[in-house]
């Protein structure tokens, strides 16, 4: 768990630095952002495994940020912080999709325990979700076997990296549904792969070379302008 990176989003600079230093002493990597804009910049550059998100901030507050992330399909674990010991804040935070809620003043050891518990729970859920994806899926000349993590074409193995295979599984599991780069990045993180939006296009390109090399046919992986990518299977043959 000591490879995990925690992003602390709080406009209280002193508290953020105290928490950051403590978590680093416990083996975590940390980043600090005072607002939603800086949070986004960090997440575009770095893989972040959990957000510590303050409720009360200038600009977009923590509840609004949490609600927006979940509405966008972003599943990053979130621990909310609040100096307001009000039940409604906790209820709203959890209803908006936060994984846990801690009231200020924050005891660093308590926050550490909450973070570890949330990471364990979300890791277990990600593994279960990944393992529950289709066992066998056919499209055109291809057969994808989720159990053996293999792809064949006319019975011959197709060489894919673990990241390419995980990406193909995600696209196939969302057949016909456009996914943003951000959604793909976060679903890949749940499968223990580390990518960001900048190199997602490169991963898509490599995968396309393996399955979309026939220029006479429409591609399986299609670009949706202004959104991201979608997997289209003319056969729509999903087997369990």
N, C-alpha and C positions, 0 to 999 in steps of 0.2 A: 504493500500500500504506500510505501515511501516514495514511489515514483509519481504519485498523484500531484497535480497542480491545483491549488485553491486560488480562486479569484475573489478578493474581498472588495465589495462595492459599498463604500460608505464615505460620506463627506466629512466625517470626523477623522482628520489626518492622524492625530495622536493615537486614537484607539486602533485605527487600521494598522499603523506601524507596530503597535504593541502586539496585536494578534498575529500579524505577519511574522514578526521575529519569533514568537512562541511556536507557531506552526512549523517554521523552518527548523527550529531546535528539535522538533519532534520528527524531522525527516521529510516534511512536505516541501514542495516548491510553491512559492506564493507570488501573486501579483496583486497590486492595489490600484483601484480606480475610484475617483470621487463622484462619478456620475455615469449615466447610461451611455453617453457618447464615448467616454474613455473605456468603458467596459467592452463596447463593441470593437474598438480598435485593438484591445488586447486579444479578444477572441478570434479576430481575423488573423492575428500573427501567431498565436500560441494555442496549443491544445489545453483546454481547461476542463477539469474533471468535476468540479463542484463550485457553486457560487455561494458566498456568504453575502447576503443582500440586505442592506438596511432598509427599513420601511420608510423612514422620514428623511428625504433628501431634497435639495433644491432641484428644480426641473422635474423630470419624470421620477415619481416616487417608486419605492421598492415594490409596492403592491401592483402598480401599473406595469412595471417592468416584468414581474413574474407572470401576470396575466397575459401580456403580449407574447412572451416567450412560449408559453404553453399553447396559445392560439396559433402560433407559427409552427407547432409540432416539435419544438425544441424540448428535449427530454433531459437536459442537464440537471443533475441534482441541485436543489436549492435549500439552503438553511437561511431563514429570515431572522433578522435582528430588529428589535424595537425598544425604544426607551419608554414607550407608552404601554403600561401594564393594563391593557384593556382587552377583554375577552373578544370583542368584535374584531380587533386587529388580527388576533391569532386565528379566529374562525375564517376571516376573509383570506388570510395568507394561505391557509391549508386548502380552502375551497378553490383558490386561484391556481393551485398546483404545487405549492411549496412542500418539501418533504419533511421539514421540521421547523420549529419556531423557538427562539431563545430571547428572553427579556433582558434588557440592559438594567443595571450594569452587568457586563459579561464576565464570568469567571472563565479564563482561558482553558482550564482543564475540563470544564463542563462542555465548552464549545468543541474541544477536541474529541470528547467522547461522542457528542452528537454527530460530528462529521464522520467519524469512523463507523458509527452505526448506520448512517444514511448510505455511505459508500458500500457497505456490506449488503444492505437491502437492495440497492439499485443494481449492483453487480449480479446478484442472484436473479433479479427480474430480467435483466438483459440476457443472461445465459439461458433462462427458461424460454424467453421470447425467440431467441435465435434458434434454439433446438426445436421449437414448435413450428418452424417454417416448413414449407412443402418438402416431403421426402423425395418425391419424383416429379419432374416437370419436363414436358416435351415441347419443343418449338422447332418447327421445320425439321432439319436433319439432326438436331441436337437433342440430347437427353441429359438433364442435370440431376444428379443424385445427391441429395442433401445429406444422406446418412454417411456415404463414403467420401463426400466432398470432392466429387469428380464430375467432369463434363466430357461427354463423348459426342463425336460427329460421325454418323454412319458407322457407329461401333468403334471408332478409333478415338483414343484419348486426345483431348485438347489441353495443352499446357496453359494453366492459369496460376498466377501468384495467389497467395492466400488472400490478399487484399482485393484482387480482381474477382475471386470467387465470392467473397463476402459481399462485394458490391452487386454482383449479378444476382445473388440470393435476395438482396434487399429490393432491387428493381423488379424482379419477378414476383416477389411477394406483394408488391404494390402495382401489379399489372394494370395499365390504363390510367393510373393516377400520377400526374406530374409531381415530381419531388424537387424541391429547391436544393441548391448545393449545400446550404446549411443543414437541411434535414438529412441529407446523405452523410455529411460529415458526422453528425451526432449519432446516427444509427451505426455507422462504422465504428465509432468509439465504443459503442456497446458491445461490439464483437472483438474488442481488444486490438483494434487497428488504429493507428494514429495518422490522420490526414487533416488538412485544413482546406478552406475554399479555394485557395490558390492552386493547390496541386490536384484538386478533384478533377478538373478538366483533363489533366494528363492521365489520370487513372481511367477515366471514361474513354479517352482516346486509345489506350492500350487494350481495353476490353473490346472496343469496337473492332479493332484489327483482328481479333480472334473469332468474332461471331458475325460481323457485318462486312465480310470481305467479298461478297457477291454483289457487284454493282448493278446486276440486272434485277435485284430484289429490293424492296423497301427495307430500310434498316429496322432492326428490332429496337435499338436504343435511339430515340429521336430527341432532338433539341426542341424545347418549348421556349420560344423567345420571351425574355423578361421573367422567366420562372426557373427553369432548370432542365430536367431530363425526365423522360417517360419511357417505359418498356411497353411495346405493342407486339402482341403475338396474334397473327391472323388465325392460328389454329385454336387458340384459347383452350388448350387441352391440359387441364390441371388434374393430376392424379395424386391420391393420398395412399 
